């Protein structure tokens, strides 16, 4: 292995961990928005709990999503260190742009778009694994829809069960339960999002000749470092996006926050076990819209919702363009 490739691989791994950290503070809103929005926990308490559970999540739910990201988006033979490095830069830059303007876009799709963009410039259309890419795009629609419906019907069920109970009692009960649902959602968030970086780092190790490619096995130190980076990023938090998700999209009562977190968490847990990389942002945004709609359509501020959906649509192409330009720049400098 050449010294230049070794340094490049090391730099790309550092970039992957930076992406994971940015993913954590960008997606802190996903994990804590509802428990903050319903005023059950103070932001600092919520984000501390979330950081710890985001760290633990990948150790519970396995690494099936990591394998999908590492092998199921671009073909392994085209997943060079340069391609992955440029893809990471595209994802990081797009995440920072959307974080700055307070828009809850998907870090997962930013990463996928970045990898596709750099791979296309490197080797053309043949580099893309269409089955994995199409599955990702399909679940870009399915995951928020499932989150919406699960949370919506869960709210309806709880309203039927507790319709004769005093509001104060219901709020007290679900104030405590929402802490549990927040922990559950943070665990599934860590499992789904943490695995994406694990898959990228494992692919980098294989591309750099530091790991055998016979089986796509994620080393323990990769699981630990990616989980730690995500947890730290969550702790330092993306408060601009928290404000959008927690207060601007709809007003949340404790039982509604419980339903949103439980609905979103169930979707993420299912996808983590199945190895399907979905967006935690999409799942929780859909769930929050679902609980708002259960009260009345006007309870959701659909203008904010439309902006979030626009961000979902443009994330993959935007990060792909940034990654493609980055790869071209890398190629120009290396000549």
ZAVODREN-911196 format. One line per field, with one value per residue: x, y, z of N, C-alpha, C in turn; residue in one letter. Coordinates in nm, 3 decimals, padded with zeros to 5 digits. Layout:
N
n.u	[X ...]
n.v	[Y ...]
n.w	[Z ...]
ca.u	[X ...]
ca.v	[Y ...]
ca.w	[Z ...]
c.u	[X ...]
c.v	[Y ...]
c.w	[Z ...]
res	[a ...]
REM end
This chain:
335
n.u	[00.084 00.070 00.229 00.100 -00.166 -00.228 -00.227 -00.433 -00.650 -00.661 -00.724 -00.975 -01.119 -01.118 -01.273 -01.513 -01.584 -01.612 -01.833 -02.016 -02.026 -02.129 -02.368 -02.483 -02.519 -02.671 -02.896 -02.990 -03.230 -03.415 -03.409 -03.473 -03.670 -03.953 -03.981 -03.878 -04.043 -04.291 -04.236 -04.148 -03.890 -03.600 -03.396 -03.111 -03.106 -03.253 -03.095 -02.864 -02.946 -03.024 -02.781 -02.635 -02.796 -02.799 -02.539 -02.542 -02.725 -02.628 -02.498 -02.699 -02.880 -02.741 -02.554 -02.665 -02.758 -02.523 -02.384 -02.545 -02.509 -02.233 -02.202 -02.428 -02.502 -02.311 -02.110 -01.882 -01.628 -01.586 -01.576 -01.361 -01.104 -01.087 -01.335 -01.516 -01.427 -01.477 -01.754 -01.823 -01.746 -01.931 -02.170 -02.122 -02.094 -02.350 -02.510 -02.422 -02.505 -02.788 -02.826 -02.745 -02.946 -03.153 -03.305 -03.458 -03.318 -03.223 -02.958 -02.881 -02.964 -02.814 -02.559 -02.586 -02.650 -02.412 -02.220 -02.316 -02.293 -02.010 -01.921 -02.044 -01.910 -01.658 -01.672 -01.895 -02.237 -02.242 -02.135 -02.324 -02.537 -02.830 -03.051 -03.024 -03.021 -03.270 -03.439 -03.379 -03.476 -03.747 -03.817 -03.780 -04.015 -04.190 -04.113 -04.169 -04.444 -04.529 -04.450 -04.620 -04.878 -04.864 -04.820 -05.047 -05.270 -05.206 -05.239 -05.517 -05.609 -05.521 -05.670 -05.927 -05.902 -05.840 -06.038 -06.221 -06.073 -05.914 -05.748 -05.518 -05.429 -05.375 -05.169 -04.975 -04.924 -04.834 -04.626 -04.424 -04.407 -04.325 -04.058 -03.951 -04.025 -03.876 -03.617 -03.627 -03.665 -03.425 -03.241 -03.303 -03.251 -02.973 -02.897 -02.975 -02.863 -02.598 -02.493 -02.457 -02.226 -02.048 -02.059 -01.944 -01.682 -01.586 -01.595 -01.398 -01.170 -01.151 -01.114 -00.870 -00.705 -00.673 -00.840 -00.985 -01.188 -01.360 -01.579 -01.822 -01.757 -01.801 -01.554 -01.504 -01.387 -01.458 -01.737 -01.751 -01.614 -01.767 -02.018 -01.954 -01.880 -02.125 -02.282 -02.150 -02.186 -02.463 -02.490 -02.380 -02.555 -02.809 -02.951 -03.091 -03.246 -03.390 -03.568 -03.732 -03.848 -03.954 -04.118 -04.223 -04.351 -04.582 -04.798 -04.727 -04.864 -04.788 -04.884 -04.906 -04.644 -04.534 -04.660 -04.559 -04.281 -04.279 -04.406 -04.227 -03.994 -04.058 -04.073 -03.804 -03.669 -03.764 -03.661 -03.387 -03.338 -03.399 -03.206 -03.236 -03.154 -03.294 -03.430 -03.402 -03.494 -03.707 -03.880 -03.949 -04.045 -04.270 -04.416 -04.464 -04.622 -04.836 -04.942 -05.021 -05.215 -05.410 -05.548 -05.652 -05.656 -05.557 -05.391 -05.135 -04.862 -04.856 -04.710 -04.448 -04.412 -04.413 -04.173 -03.991 -04.039 -03.959 -03.686 -03.628 -03.659 -03.461 -03.221 -03.063 -02.987 -02.856 -02.643 -02.511 -02.420 -02.240 -02.053 -01.964 -01.835 -01.638 -01.492 -01.395 -01.229 -01.043 -00.930 -00.815 -00.621 -00.454 -00.320]
n.v	[-00.120 00.215 00.509 00.751 00.675 00.564 00.789 00.932 00.760 00.765 01.038 01.041 00.873 01.026 01.236 01.098 01.053 01.316 01.381 01.215 01.333 01.587 01.495 01.410 01.657 01.791 01.630 01.629 01.742 01.553 01.358 01.487 01.677 01.647 01.590 01.818 02.006 01.951 02.031 01.866 01.791 01.987 02.146 02.089 01.865 01.685 01.655 01.547 01.293 01.192 01.190 00.991 00.763 00.759 00.682 00.422 00.286 00.167 -00.064 -00.230 -00.284 -00.408 -00.430 -00.417 -00.209 -00.072 -00.242 -00.222 00.050 00.044 -00.134 -00.132 00.099 00.224 00.037 -00.200 -00.227 00.018 00.185 00.370 00.523 00.796 00.849 00.794 00.978 01.227 01.205 01.215 01.478 01.619 01.548 01.652 01.929 01.994 01.926 02.119 02.353 02.326 02.302 02.557 02.723 02.626 02.407 02.096 01.863 01.545 01.369 01.115 01.083 01.285 01.177 00.948 01.071 01.216 01.008 00.887 01.101 01.156 00.905 00.879 01.074 00.968 00.704 00.681 00.582 00.312 00.266 00.279 00.111 00.012 -00.119 -00.088 00.191 00.268 00.144 00.295 00.547 00.490 00.433 00.681 00.804 00.621 00.594 00.848 00.847 00.612 00.678 00.897 00.776 00.576 00.726 00.890 00.710 00.599 00.815 00.853 00.613 00.639 00.862 00.755 00.569 00.727 00.919 00.990 01.072 01.318 01.601 01.694 01.470 01.292 01.430 01.421 01.145 01.081 01.255 01.133 00.891 00.986 01.044 00.790 00.712 00.895 00.812 00.559 00.637 00.774 00.566 00.412 00.601 00.633 00.375 00.359 00.591 00.599 00.365 00.418 00.571 00.384 00.193 00.339 00.389 00.127 00.051 00.227 00.123 -00.122 -00.036 00.090 -00.121 -00.214 -00.388 -00.709 -00.797 -01.007 -01.067 -00.837 -00.709 -00.520 -00.370 -00.374 -00.144 00.046 00.055 00.153 00.407 00.546 00.549 00.700 00.949 01.026 01.043 01.251 01.461 01.485 01.572 01.830 01.950 02.069 02.341 02.527 02.372 02.224 02.415 02.452 02.196 02.140 02.354 02.506 02.349 02.216 02.238 02.061 01.831 01.632 01.359 01.352 01.398 01.161 00.976 01.054 01.009 00.735 00.628 00.711 00.585 00.310 00.268 00.322 00.123 -00.111 -00.075 -00.070 -00.334 -00.464 -00.370 -00.147 00.168 00.444 00.776 00.939 01.191 01.215 01.019 01.110 01.366 01.310 01.171 01.371 01.546 01.373 01.344 01.603 01.640 01.465 01.609 01.836 01.946 02.204 02.231 02.167 02.342 02.389 02.529 02.537 02.262 02.211 02.333 02.166 01.927 02.003 02.027 01.758 01.658 01.785 01.717 01.479 01.524 01.776 01.732 01.544 01.694 01.870 01.684 01.574 01.796 01.828 01.590 01.630 01.848 01.727 01.545 01.721 01.848 01.636 01.578]
n.w	[00.000 -00.098 00.040 -00.005 -00.061 00.183 00.354 00.234 00.276 00.554 00.594 00.473 00.643 00.876 00.776 00.743 01.010 01.089 00.931 01.061 01.312 01.239 01.136 01.375 01.523 01.342 01.320 01.577 01.631 01.545 01.743 01.983 01.946 01.989 02.265 02.373 02.252 02.366 02.615 02.821 02.895 02.968 02.719 02.747 02.921 02.766 02.535 02.640 02.735 02.487 02.346 02.479 02.434 02.155 02.112 02.214 02.053 01.793 01.886 01.964 01.754 01.547 01.230 00.974 00.810 00.765 00.593 00.366 00.292 00.249 00.034 -00.126 -00.268 -00.440 -00.667 -00.529 -00.656 -00.767 -00.558 -00.465 -00.262 -00.320 -00.440 -00.229 -00.039 -00.168 -00.185 00.086 00.147 -00.008 00.126 00.386 00.338 00.234 00.453 00.638 00.513 00.515 00.789 00.873 00.773 00.913 00.825 00.828 00.671 00.520 00.653 00.585 00.317 00.208 00.230 00.066 -00.179 -00.215 -00.246 -00.482 -00.664 -00.679 -00.765 -01.016 -01.169 -01.157 -01.277 -01.439 -01.528 -01.480 -01.232 -01.034 -00.806 -00.894 -00.783 -00.502 -00.487 -00.595 -00.411 -00.187 -00.265 -00.295 -00.030 00.072 00.036 00.152 00.428 00.571 00.527 00.653 00.912 00.958 00.942 01.142 01.378 01.369 01.394 01.637 01.811 01.780 01.892 02.159 02.236 02.235 02.441 02.665 02.679 02.877 03.085 03.294 03.154 03.282 03.426 03.216 03.083 03.283 03.303 03.041 03.024 03.169 03.027 02.782 02.809 02.804 02.543 02.399 02.455 02.332 02.062 02.019 02.047 01.818 01.625 01.656 01.585 01.314 01.181 01.277 01.170 00.901 00.869 00.967 00.763 00.553 00.649 00.673 00.403 00.311 00.441 00.312 00.045 00.076 00.121 00.377 00.498 00.459 00.181 00.150 00.316 00.423 00.697 00.982 01.173 01.533 01.645 01.461 01.485 01.746 01.730 01.537 01.660 01.887 01.773 01.660 01.892 02.033 01.853 01.864 02.128 02.124 01.958 01.721 01.732 01.577 01.401 01.584 01.683 01.458 01.424 01.679 01.759 01.545 01.351 01.453 01.745 02.039 02.269 02.565 02.526 02.251 02.171 02.267 02.098 01.847 01.874 01.934 01.706 01.500 01.595 01.584 01.307 01.234 01.380 01.255 00.996 01.049 01.134 00.897 00.731 00.569 00.459 00.588 00.629 00.933 00.979 00.795 00.896 01.160 01.104 00.945 01.140 01.333 01.182 01.150 01.413 01.457 01.257 01.349 01.532 01.400 01.058 01.025 01.239 01.179 01.052 00.744 00.559 00.660 00.658 00.381 00.303 00.432 00.293 00.035 00.084 00.130 -00.130 -00.284 -00.166 -00.233 -00.516 -00.479 -00.294 -00.446 -00.665 -00.538 -00.441 -00.684 -00.803 -00.613 -00.646 -00.905 -00.855 -00.679 -00.860 -01.044 -00.886 -00.823 -01.055]
ca.u	[00.000 00.150 00.216 00.001 -00.298 -00.249 -00.264 -00.565 -00.748 -00.671 -00.797 -01.114 -01.182 -01.142 -01.388 -01.632 -01.619 -01.663 -01.970 -02.098 -02.046 -02.222 -02.496 -02.537 -02.576 -02.775 -03.015 -03.031 -03.372 -03.494 -03.412 -03.521 -03.766 -04.086 -03.976 -03.857 -04.161 -04.400 -04.185 -04.129 -03.751 -03.524 -03.311 -02.983 -03.133 -03.298 -02.986 -02.770 -03.003 -03.021 -02.643 -02.598 -02.870 -02.750 -02.415 -02.572 -02.810 -02.566 -02.458 -02.819 -02.954 -02.660 -02.489 -02.719 -02.764 -02.385 -02.352 -02.618 -02.440 -02.099 -02.200 -02.554 -02.530 -02.220 -02.047 -01.758 -01.507 -01.571 -01.575 -01.223 -01.089 -01.117 -01.480 -01.583 -01.385 -01.553 -01.893 -01.836 -01.739 -02.061 -02.270 -02.093 -02.124 -02.495 -02.562 -02.392 -02.592 -02.925 -02.823 -02.734 -03.075 -03.253 -03.394 -03.432 -03.301 -03.179 -02.815 -02.868 -02.974 -02.699 -02.448 -02.614 -02.634 -02.270 -02.153 -02.359 -02.238 -01.867 -01.904 -02.084 -01.801 -01.542 -01.682 -02.018 -02.361 -02.219 -02.089 -02.437 -02.617 -02.965 -03.147 -03.012 -03.057 -03.416 -03.500 -03.362 -03.568 -03.884 -03.840 -03.783 -04.158 -04.259 -04.083 -04.251 -04.585 -04.550 -04.441 -04.743 -04.994 -04.846 -04.843 -05.186 -05.362 -05.173 -05.307 -05.662 -05.630 -05.506 -05.783 -06.040 -05.878 -05.833 -06.130 -06.296 -05.977 -05.882 -05.630 -05.402 -05.382 -05.318 -05.040 -04.879 -04.887 -04.754 -04.503 -04.325 -04.391 -04.255 -03.913 -03.920 -04.035 -03.763 -03.501 -03.647 -03.639 -03.282 -03.172 -03.322 -03.180 -02.833 -02.879 -02.989 -02.770 -02.461 -02.450 -02.421 -02.084 -01.975 -02.049 -01.849 -01.546 -01.550 -01.565 -01.268 -01.067 -01.138 -01.055 -00.730 -00.630 -00.651 -00.938 -01.022 -01.320 -01.438 -01.705 -01.833 -01.771 -01.762 -01.472 -01.557 -01.340 -01.535 -01.867 -01.732 -01.577 -01.881 -02.121 -01.906 -01.889 -02.267 -02.328 -02.094 -02.254 -02.597 -02.479 -02.356 -02.688 -02.843 -03.066 -03.171 -03.342 -03.479 -03.675 -03.825 -03.921 -04.021 -04.213 -04.281 -04.430 -04.713 -04.789 -04.733 -04.891 -04.706 -04.930 -04.876 -04.500 -04.514 -04.704 -04.467 -04.154 -04.302 -04.430 -04.101 -03.899 -04.099 -04.030 -03.658 -03.627 -03.793 -03.568 -03.252 -03.329 -03.406 -03.089 -03.277 -03.116 -03.399 -03.401 -03.468 -03.564 -03.832 -03.967 -04.004 -04.125 -04.400 -04.488 -04.510 -04.736 -04.946 -05.009 -05.087 -05.334 -05.512 -05.628 -05.722 -05.560 -05.497 -05.296 -05.001 -04.826 -04.820 -04.607 -04.320 -04.406 -04.375 -04.029 -03.920 -04.052 -03.871 -03.549 -03.615 -03.650 -03.339 -03.101 -02.979 -02.917 -02.769 -02.520 -02.443 -02.350 -02.126 -01.955 -01.907 -01.741 -01.524 -01.411 -01.326 -01.122 -00.942 -00.865 -00.733 -00.506 -00.365 -00.249]
ca.v	[00.000 00.335 00.604 00.852 00.614 00.548 00.921 00.967 00.677 00.819 01.165 01.010 00.819 01.144 01.306 01.019 01.079 01.454 01.371 01.154 01.438 01.683 01.423 01.413 01.785 01.826 01.550 01.634 01.776 01.430 01.281 01.558 01.783 01.631 01.597 01.960 02.078 01.933 02.090 01.764 01.802 02.101 02.106 02.030 01.731 01.602 01.626 01.459 01.158 01.152 01.161 00.860 00.655 00.753 00.605 00.281 00.229 00.075 -00.189 -00.311 -00.320 -00.472 -00.346 -00.448 -00.086 -00.040 -00.322 -00.165 00.172 00.012 -00.214 -00.130 00.226 00.220 -00.096 -00.202 -00.210 00.161 00.259 00.405 00.619 00.930 00.858 00.802 01.104 01.335 01.187 01.265 01.624 01.664 01.531 01.744 02.067 02.010 01.926 02.248 02.454 02.312 02.335 02.703 02.788 02.565 02.321 01.956 01.772 01.412 01.340 00.986 01.103 01.366 01.083 00.866 01.159 01.245 00.889 00.869 01.209 01.136 00.781 00.905 01.147 00.879 00.589 00.680 00.524 00.172 00.258 00.286 -00.009 00.068 -00.182 -00.023 00.332 00.277 00.109 00.412 00.653 00.445 00.449 00.823 00.834 00.527 00.612 00.952 00.807 00.514 00.754 00.976 00.690 00.510 00.825 00.936 00.611 00.582 00.925 00.823 00.504 00.692 00.950 00.669 00.505 00.824 01.029 01.029 01.111 01.460 01.638 01.707 01.335 01.238 01.496 01.372 01.007 01.077 01.328 01.032 00.795 01.046 01.029 00.655 00.709 00.973 00.721 00.458 00.696 00.803 00.439 00.373 00.701 00.596 00.251 00.382 00.690 00.560 00.257 00.469 00.605 00.257 00.134 00.418 00.366 -00.011 00.056 00.294 00.028 -00.221 00.033 00.121 -00.244 -00.236 -00.486 -00.806 -00.767 -01.130 -01.045 -00.698 -00.714 -00.392 -00.390 -00.320 -00.007 00.133 00.073 00.239 00.544 00.609 00.574 00.809 01.074 01.061 01.084 01.383 01.558 01.505 01.649 01.971 01.989 02.160 02.410 02.593 02.275 02.189 02.515 02.424 02.071 02.135 02.460 02.571 02.259 02.204 02.244 01.924 01.792 01.515 01.234 01.361 01.375 01.017 00.907 01.086 00.939 00.591 00.597 00.723 00.484 00.178 00.264 00.314 -00.009 -00.207 -00.054 -00.109 -00.481 -00.508 -00.320 -00.045 00.300 00.545 00.904 00.964 01.319 01.188 00.941 01.189 01.476 01.252 01.138 01.496 01.591 01.282 01.375 01.732 01.620 01.394 01.710 01.900 01.974 02.335 02.227 02.157 02.459 02.320 02.606 02.482 02.125 02.213 02.363 02.044 01.831 02.051 01.990 01.615 01.633 01.836 01.677 01.385 01.590 01.885 01.674 01.477 01.797 01.916 01.576 01.563 01.907 01.799 01.486 01.695 01.928 01.631 01.492 01.828 01.873 01.520 01.564]
ca.w	[00.000 -00.108 00.150 -00.043 -00.043 00.327 00.407 00.180 00.347 00.690 00.584 00.440 00.764 00.961 00.716 00.774 01.149 01.091 00.881 01.166 01.413 01.180 01.133 01.511 01.565 01.243 01.347 01.717 01.630 01.530 01.866 02.101 01.913 02.048 02.411 02.402 02.205 02.463 02.739 02.924 02.939 02.922 02.605 02.787 02.972 02.654 02.441 02.710 02.726 02.347 02.308 02.535 02.366 02.018 02.117 02.244 01.949 01.697 01.949 01.988 01.633 01.445 01.127 00.841 00.731 00.727 00.475 00.253 00.252 00.201 -00.088 -00.199 -00.336 -00.555 -00.676 -00.449 -00.736 -00.799 -00.432 -00.432 -00.152 -00.371 -00.462 -00.099 00.022 -00.232 -00.145 00.222 00.142 -00.057 00.233 00.495 00.294 00.225 00.590 00.700 00.450 00.566 00.932 00.889 00.746 01.001 00.748 00.862 00.558 00.559 00.645 00.516 00.173 00.169 00.212 -00.052 -00.295 -00.232 -00.302 -00.621 -00.745 -00.706 -00.843 -01.156 -01.235 -01.163 -01.367 -01.519 -01.478 -01.441 -01.093 -00.941 -00.780 -00.912 -00.691 -00.373 -00.499 -00.614 -00.282 -00.099 -00.311 -00.263 00.114 00.100 00.040 00.241 00.571 00.635 00.520 00.761 01.037 00.966 00.970 01.272 01.484 01.359 01.450 01.778 01.880 01.781 01.989 02.294 02.262 02.267 02.571 02.774 02.653 02.998 03.188 03.298 03.074 03.370 03.455 03.091 03.060 03.382 03.265 02.919 03.047 03.207 02.917 02.668 02.831 02.755 02.396 02.348 02.463 02.227 01.932 02.010 02.021 01.678 01.547 01.659 01.509 01.171 01.129 01.309 01.082 00.768 00.875 00.982 00.631 00.474 00.698 00.636 00.259 00.297 00.482 00.203 -00.071 00.107 00.141 00.520 00.544 00.357 00.125 00.130 00.387 00.467 00.842 01.042 01.293 01.658 01.668 01.371 01.551 01.864 01.693 01.469 01.761 01.972 01.696 01.650 02.024 02.063 01.767 01.919 02.252 02.094 01.915 01.613 01.791 01.474 01.350 01.695 01.687 01.348 01.448 01.809 01.786 01.428 01.267 01.520 01.892 02.088 02.406 02.597 02.464 02.109 02.158 02.286 01.976 01.738 01.896 01.924 01.566 01.427 01.642 01.532 01.166 01.227 01.428 01.148 00.885 01.094 01.131 00.758 00.658 00.472 00.509 00.575 00.693 01.061 00.963 00.728 00.983 01.270 01.047 00.910 01.263 01.394 01.101 01.177 01.540 01.440 01.174 01.426 01.602 01.288 00.951 01.043 01.350 01.119 00.972 00.620 00.489 00.708 00.608 00.239 00.294 00.470 00.182 -00.073 00.123 00.104 -00.274 -00.347 -00.094 -00.308 -00.627 -00.435 -00.239 -00.557 -00.743 -00.458 -00.440 -00.819 -00.818 -00.524 -00.710 -01.017 -00.795 -00.635 -00.979 -01.101 -00.798 -00.823 -01.184]
c.u	[00.088 00.124 00.110 -00.141 -00.331 -00.294 -00.403 -00.674 -00.770 -00.752 -00.945 -01.188 -01.212 -01.263 -01.518 -01.678 -01.669 -01.807 -02.062 -02.127 -02.147 -02.362 -02.563 -02.595 -02.681 -02.906 -03.053 -03.180 -03.459 -03.515 -03.478 -03.634 -03.899 -04.085 -03.947 -03.982 -04.278 -04.360 -04.176 -03.988 -03.692 -03.430 -03.182 -03.002 -03.170 -03.181 -02.880 -02.818 -02.993 -02.881 -02.600 -02.667 -02.835 -02.621 -02.443 -02.643 -02.744 -02.525 -02.576 -02.877 -02.869 -02.610 -02.540 -02.725 -02.624 -02.344 -02.421 -02.549 -02.305 -02.096 -02.322 -02.589 -02.442 -02.146 -01.912 -01.631 -01.482 -01.564 -01.430 -01.221 -01.128 -01.268 -01.553 -01.551 -01.467 -01.701 -01.919 -01.834 -01.873 -02.169 -02.248 -02.132 -02.275 -02.559 -02.539 -02.479 -02.732 -02.933 -02.824 -02.868 -03.189 -03.350 -03.363 -03.429 -03.245 -03.028 -02.790 -02.869 -02.865 -02.578 -02.466 -02.598 -02.489 -02.195 -02.189 -02.295 -02.091 -01.842 -01.939 -01.974 -01.681 -01.555 -01.809 -02.131 -02.343 -02.177 -02.203 -02.507 -02.764 -03.067 -03.145 -03.056 -03.208 -03.488 -03.492 -03.460 -03.713 -03.913 -03.828 -03.927 -04.229 -04.237 -04.160 -04.400 -04.618 -04.544 -04.568 -04.860 -04.984 -04.876 -04.988 -05.281 -05.332 -05.238 -05.457 -05.693 -05.621 -05.620 -05.908 -06.025 -05.891 -05.934 -06.206 -06.203 -05.948 -05.752 -05.505 -05.342 -05.314 -05.181 -04.934 -04.831 -04.793 -04.630 -04.390 -04.299 -04.313 -04.104 -03.869 -03.923 -03.922 -03.636 -03.508 -03.614 -03.490 -03.200 -03.183 -03.256 -03.031 -02.804 -02.882 -02.882 -02.624 -02.407 -02.403 -02.273 -01.998 -01.954 -01.947 -01.706 -01.498 -01.516 -01.431 -01.153 -01.043 -01.070 -00.908 -00.645 -00.602 -00.745 -00.972 -01.165 -01.406 -01.576 -01.707 -01.863 -01.718 -01.680 -01.532 -01.514 -01.413 -01.673 -01.854 -01.706 -01.692 -01.993 -02.082 -01.919 -02.033 -02.321 -02.278 -02.162 -02.394 -02.592 -02.462 -02.472 -02.703 -02.967 -03.151 -03.281 -03.439 -03.596 -03.778 -03.912 -04.005 -04.133 -04.285 -04.377 -04.570 -04.691 -04.814 -04.769 -04.810 -04.752 -04.902 -04.727 -04.466 -04.549 -04.608 -04.336 -04.170 -04.324 -04.304 -04.002 -03.930 -04.053 -03.879 -03.606 -03.649 -03.690 -03.425 -03.235 -03.326 -03.287 -03.124 -03.242 -03.225 -03.358 -03.477 -03.546 -03.701 -03.930 -04.030 -04.084 -04.264 -04.482 -04.543 -04.629 -04.859 -05.019 -05.078 -05.217 -05.445 -05.601 -05.716 -05.616 -05.487 -05.397 -05.153 -04.977 -04.768 -04.719 -04.468 -04.302 -04.362 -04.226 -03.945 -03.923 -03.965 -03.725 -03.525 -03.588 -03.515 -03.210 -03.010 -02.912 -02.822 -02.637 -02.441 -02.363 -02.226 -02.015 -01.887 -01.804 -01.616 -01.432 -01.331 -01.208 -01.008 -00.860 -00.772 -00.606 -00.405 -00.286 -00.110]
c.v	[00.124 00.429 00.708 00.801 00.598 00.680 00.961 00.888 00.728 00.949 01.141 00.954 00.933 01.222 01.233 01.044 01.223 01.456 01.316 01.255 01.541 01.623 01.429 01.547 01.835 01.756 01.544 01.664 01.651 01.362 01.354 01.657 01.768 01.643 01.740 02.040 02.066 01.979 01.990 01.771 01.934 02.056 02.038 01.887 01.636 01.560 01.536 01.314 01.105 01.115 01.023 00.748 00.647 00.672 00.456 00.212 00.131 -00.059 -00.284 -00.366 -00.379 -00.375 -00.376 -00.324 -00.048 -00.116 -00.268 -00.040 00.140 -00.058 -00.194 -00.002 00.242 00.085 -00.094 -00.178 -00.065 00.247 00.285 00.505 00.759 00.951 00.875 00.934 01.221 01.327 01.239 01.417 01.682 01.657 01.631 01.887 02.090 02.010 02.061 02.359 02.448 02.337 02.486 02.773 02.723 02.473 02.174 01.864 01.640 01.396 01.210 01.006 01.196 01.276 01.000 00.949 01.190 01.129 00.869 00.975 01.190 01.011 00.802 00.977 01.055 00.771 00.580 00.604 00.380 00.157 00.244 00.151 00.035 00.008 -00.112 00.122 00.350 00.245 00.226 00.522 00.617 00.468 00.594 00.872 00.748 00.561 00.728 00.920 00.709 00.584 00.833 00.888 00.624 00.605 00.871 00.838 00.582 00.692 00.897 00.716 00.557 00.786 00.870 00.608 00.605 00.937 01.076 01.071 01.261 01.488 01.645 01.570 01.274 01.298 01.447 01.231 01.007 01.165 01.232 00.933 00.853 01.043 00.892 00.649 00.789 00.889 00.616 00.516 00.727 00.677 00.400 00.473 00.668 00.472 00.276 00.475 00.655 00.455 00.308 00.506 00.481 00.191 00.206 00.391 00.225 -00.018 00.122 00.199 -00.078 -00.158 00.063 -00.002 -00.277 -00.341 -00.580 -00.782 -00.891 -01.119 -00.901 -00.697 -00.585 -00.418 -00.321 -00.174 00.093 00.161 00.172 00.384 00.617 00.641 00.691 00.943 01.120 01.112 01.223 01.491 01.589 01.593 01.799 02.034 02.088 02.239 02.485 02.498 02.230 02.286 02.490 02.304 02.076 02.237 02.515 02.482 02.239 02.218 02.104 01.917 01.665 01.386 01.234 01.340 01.228 00.941 00.931 01.009 00.789 00.550 00.604 00.616 00.344 00.164 00.246 00.178 -00.115 -00.197 -00.095 -00.260 -00.533 -00.461 -00.217 00.093 00.403 00.669 00.916 01.095 01.298 01.118 01.028 01.308 01.427 01.223 01.264 01.552 01.504 01.315 01.511 01.720 01.550 01.491 01.785 01.936 02.105 02.339 02.215 02.281 02.406 02.398 02.560 02.340 02.118 02.241 02.241 01.942 01.873 02.013 01.841 01.588 01.672 01.785 01.586 01.454 01.701 01.832 01.602 01.578 01.846 01.811 01.561 01.673 01.885 01.695 01.545 01.778 01.838 01.581 01.595 01.850 01.760 01.503 01.628]
c.w	[00.000 00.007 00.122 -00.022 00.105 00.390 00.361 00.251 00.488 00.691 00.557 00.562 00.862 00.909 00.745 00.918 01.167 01.040 00.989 01.277 01.363 01.171 01.270 01.547 01.467 01.277 01.494 01.727 01.623 01.665 01.982 02.074 01.987 02.200 02.457 02.367 02.301 02.603 02.855 02.981 02.891 02.811 02.646 02.840 02.858 02.565 02.507 02.705 02.584 02.302 02.356 02.459 02.218 02.010 02.131 02.127 01.854 01.755 01.969 01.859 01.521 01.339 00.986 00.751 00.682 00.601 00.351 00.201 00.190 00.067 -00.178 -00.272 -00.459 -00.551 -00.606 -00.531 -00.776 -00.674 -00.389 -00.317 -00.198 -00.388 -00.329 -00.030 -00.035 -00.194 -00.005 00.227 00.095 00.050 00.345 00.458 00.289 00.364 00.658 00.642 00.509 00.715 00.952 00.869 00.828 00.932 00.777 00.741 00.609 00.542 00.570 00.365 00.121 00.144 00.086 -00.179 -00.322 -00.294 -00.449 -00.710 -00.779 -00.788 -00.990 -01.232 -01.255 -01.271 -01.448 -01.452 -01.428 -01.295 -00.993 -00.928 -00.782 -00.815 -00.556 -00.378 -00.512 -00.484 -00.185 -00.136 -00.278 -00.115 00.159 00.108 00.145 00.388 00.634 00.633 00.632 00.897 01.063 01.011 01.107 01.386 01.487 01.428 01.597 01.862 01.891 01.885 02.132 02.332 02.300 02.407 02.685 02.761 02.777 03.112 03.180 03.223 03.159 03.401 03.333 03.064 03.157 03.346 03.145 02.925 03.085 03.093 02.801 02.685 02.779 02.603 02.332 02.348 02.353 02.090 01.914 01.984 01.874 01.585 01.540 01.577 01.359 01.118 01.159 01.215 00.945 00.764 00.892 00.847 00.544 00.518 00.662 00.487 00.234 00.334 00.375 00.082 -00.049 00.132 00.286 00.579 00.429 00.311 00.104 00.195 00.438 00.616 00.902 01.168 01.416 01.677 01.578 01.432 01.666 01.824 01.624 01.568 01.852 01.900 01.685 01.784 02.062 01.980 01.818 02.044 02.223 02.015 01.802 01.651 01.689 01.426 01.459 01.701 01.577 01.379 01.574 01.822 01.662 01.351 01.323 01.671 01.948 02.235 02.436 02.529 02.314 02.083 02.173 02.160 01.859 01.753 01.882 01.779 01.483 01.464 01.590 01.386 01.156 01.275 01.322 01.037 00.922 01.089 00.988 00.675 00.553 00.528 00.483 00.652 00.824 01.055 00.900 00.821 01.091 01.217 01.010 01.033 01.331 01.316 01.128 01.306 01.532 01.363 01.252 01.504 01.502 01.185 00.974 01.159 01.301 01.035 00.840 00.536 00.529 00.656 00.463 00.223 00.330 00.356 00.063 -00.043 00.100 -00.043 -00.330 -00.281 -00.174 -00.427 -00.583 -00.380 -00.347 -00.640 -00.668 -00.458 -00.576 -00.842 -00.732 -00.586 -00.827 -00.966 -00.746 -00.753 -01.043 -01.019 -00.807 -00.952 -01.179]
res	[x x x x x x x x x x x x x x x x x x x x x x x x x x x x x x x x x x x x x x x x x x x x x x x x x x x x x x x x x x x x x x x x x x x x x x x x x x x x x x x x x x x x x x x x x x x x x x x x x x x x x x x x x x x x x x x x x x x x x x x x x x x x x x x x x x x x x x x x x x x x x x x x x x x x x x x x x x x x x x x x x x x x x x x x x x x x x x x x x x x x x x x x x x x x x x x x x x x x x x x x x x x x x x x x x x x x x x x x x x x x x x x x x x x x x x x x x x x x x x x x x x x x x x x x x x x x x x x x x x x x x x x x x x x x x x x x x x x x x x x x x x x x x x x x x x x x x x x x x x x x x x x x x x x x x x x x x x x x x x x x x x x x x x x x x x x x x x x]
REM end
